[in-house]
Amino acid sequence: RAKKKLSVKGDLGHVGEIIEVNTAILHRLLEAGFVPVVSPVSVAIESPNQVYNVNGDEGATAVAQALGATQLDFISNVPGVLRDLRDTAVIPTLTPAEVAQLTAVGIISGGMVPKVQAAIAAITQGVQQARIVDLSGLLVGGTLFVK
């Protein structure tokens, strides 16, 4: 379930942020051998007739935190956080302090910012590790975020 997301940029419309995850149904599905696919569209806390669209990365972070996950992988179209826009070398690990530094100098920018923010939120909210990776690097690769 979600509540309306507030922004300093103004009204975002039907955009929400997760405030409650129904872990019981997820646990039942997992115990039955199913892999749940969770939509980021969420029911509003104030009315079951209202729904909010939630950023997929933020939704994944909320679910991982609620389930007590030890690792959260964000699958992307890039192999991880790159050293710079002209380089294809992936930065293997990042801490929150390093993320702040790389964001300040523009190495982390554009669409990578919310994904990195979600990874940092995950590790600060109880998930031990978060990773940004593409499908080809899923077994070994990507950028690992650690405290």
N, C-alpha and C positions, 0 to 999 in steps of 0.2 A: 504494500500500500504506500501511497505517496501523498505529499502535500505540494502545493504550488511552490515553485522555485522562484525566489526573489532575486532580482538583479539590480545592480546600480545602473545598468544600461536601460532600465525601463521594464515594462511588462513583456514577458516572454511568451504570452499566450498560454497554451495548454502544455507547458513544460513543468515537470515536477521533479522532486527529489525523494528517494526512497526513505521511508521512516520505519517500515516494518516488513519483515520477510517471513512468509509462512514456511518455516523450516520443516514442519511436520510432514507436509505433502512431499517435499523434496526428499526427506529421509525415506519415506515409504517407497517412492519411485526408485531410489538408489538401492535400497534393500531388495527390491523385486528385480534388480538387474537392468533397470532402464537408465539411460542417460538423459536427464531432463534438459530440454531446450527452453530457456526462459526468455520471454519477450520483455523488452523494456517498457512496454505500455502497461501502466499500473493504475489500479483503482484508487480514486481519491479518498483520503481519510474522512473528508467532510461529507461525502455523498457517494453511495455505490453506483449512482447514475453518471458520475463524472469520472473521466479518465485523464491521465497525464502521460505524456511521452517523456521518458527518462533517458538521458544519455546512456548508451549501452555500456560504456566503460564504468560509469558510476553505478549502474545497476549490477554489473558483475562484481564490483567491489563490495557492495552491500550484501549480496548473496554469499560471497566468499567469507566475509566477516561473520555473518550470521551463522554459517555452517561450521565455523572454526577451521577453515581451510589452512593448510600450511603453505600452499603456493597457489598463486593466481597467474595464469598466462593470458596476456592480451594478444590475440592473433591479429597481425597487421599485414599490410601489403609491402612493408619494408622489413628488413632483417633485424632491426633494433634501432637504437638511437645511434645515429652516425656522427663521426667526429666533426664533419662539416658538410655543407651542401654539395661540395665537389668531390668528396671522398666517399667510398663505399665501405670503409672500415667501420665496424661496429664497436661501440664502447662496451666492453664486456660486463662491467658492474658500475653502478652509480649509487651514491648515498643522497639523502635529501639535500645536504649542503652542496654537493657537487651539482645537483640538478639546479639549484638556485643560481649557482655561478654560471652554468652553461646557458640558462635561460636569460640571464642578465646580459650576456654578450651575444645573444642571438643564435647560438648553435642549436638550441632547442627552440623551435619556433613553429608557427602555423598550426596545422592539425595535430602535430606531435605534442603540443602543450597540454591539451586536455587528457590525452592518453597517459602522459608522464605524471600529470597531477593525480590521476586515478591510481596509478601504481604507487605513488608516494602515500596517498590516502590509505591504500590497502595495507602497507607495511606499518603505518602509524596507528591503524585501527585493529591490529591483532594478527594479520596475516604475516607469516614469517618472511616470505619472499614473494616478489611480484616480478614478472618478466614480460617484456615486449619482444615479440618474435614473429617471423613469418612461418608459413607452413613448412617450408623446406628446412628450417632450423629448429623445428619443434622438438626433436629428440635431443639435440645438442646445439645450442646457439642462442642468439638474442642478447638483449641487455637485461641483466638481473639487477633488481633494486633491493638494497639491503639497508638496514638501520645503521 
